Amino acid sequence: MVPILLVLLLALVLFGVGFAVKALWWIAIAVLVVWLLGFLMRSTAGGSRARWYRW
């Protein structure tokens, strides 16, 4: 009985990790798209070194 529960627990953990990794990939792609859009649409005011973000 215990080995079956351990296998089911392992399967549940691996499913959760797989879902989290897939979600993180989608978040990374969204951040990359936003960064690329900001890079391409940066303001020209202030010279050629102007940036769309304030760091």
PLY file of the C-alpha trace (Angstrom):
ply
format ascii 1.0
element vertex 55
property float x
property float y
property float z
element edge 54
property int vertex1
property int vertex2
end_header
0.00 0.00 0.00
2.81 2.44 0.88
4.71 1.94 -2.43
1.52 2.68 -4.38
1.01 5.89 -2.43
4.63 6.89 -2.99
4.32 6.31 -6.73
1.09 8.33 -6.86
2.71 11.12 -4.85
5.72 11.13 -7.17
3.45 11.29 -10.22
1.54 14.21 -8.67
4.77 16.09 -7.88
6.16 15.53 -11.38
2.88 16.69 -12.93
2.99 19.84 -10.81
6.61 20.54 -11.75
5.83 20.04 -15.42
2.91 22.44 -15.24
5.01 25.05 -13.39
7.84 24.79 -15.93
5.39 25.20 -18.82
3.83 28.23 -17.13
7.26 29.76 -16.56
8.10 29.29 -20.26
4.95 31.23 -21.24
5.82 34.00 -18.76
9.38 34.17 -20.14
8.06 34.44 -23.70
5.67 37.25 -22.69
8.48 39.17 -20.98
10.70 38.74 -24.03
7.96 40.08 -26.33
7.41 43.12 -24.08
11.15 43.77 -23.94
11.49 43.50 -27.72
8.55 45.84 -28.29
10.04 48.36 -25.91
13.42 48.05 -27.57
11.96 48.58 -31.03
9.62 51.41 -30.05
12.02 53.35 -27.82
11.75 57.07 -27.83
14.16 59.09 -29.94
13.86 62.09 -27.61
17.11 62.70 -25.75
19.45 61.40 -28.40
20.35 57.96 -29.62
20.96 56.63 -26.09
17.35 57.15 -24.95
15.64 54.18 -23.39
11.97 53.40 -22.87
12.57 52.27 -19.30
13.97 54.25 -16.36
16.70 52.32 -14.57
0 1
1 2
2 3
3 4
4 5
5 6
6 7
7 8
8 9
9 10
10 11
11 12
12 13
13 14
14 15
15 16
16 17
17 18
18 19
19 20
20 21
21 22
22 23
23 24
24 25
25 26
26 27
27 28
28 29
29 30
30 31
31 32
32 33
33 34
34 35
35 36
36 37
37 38
38 39
39 40
40 41
41 42
42 43
43 44
44 45
45 46
46 47
47 48
48 49
49 50
50 51
51 52
52 53
53 54
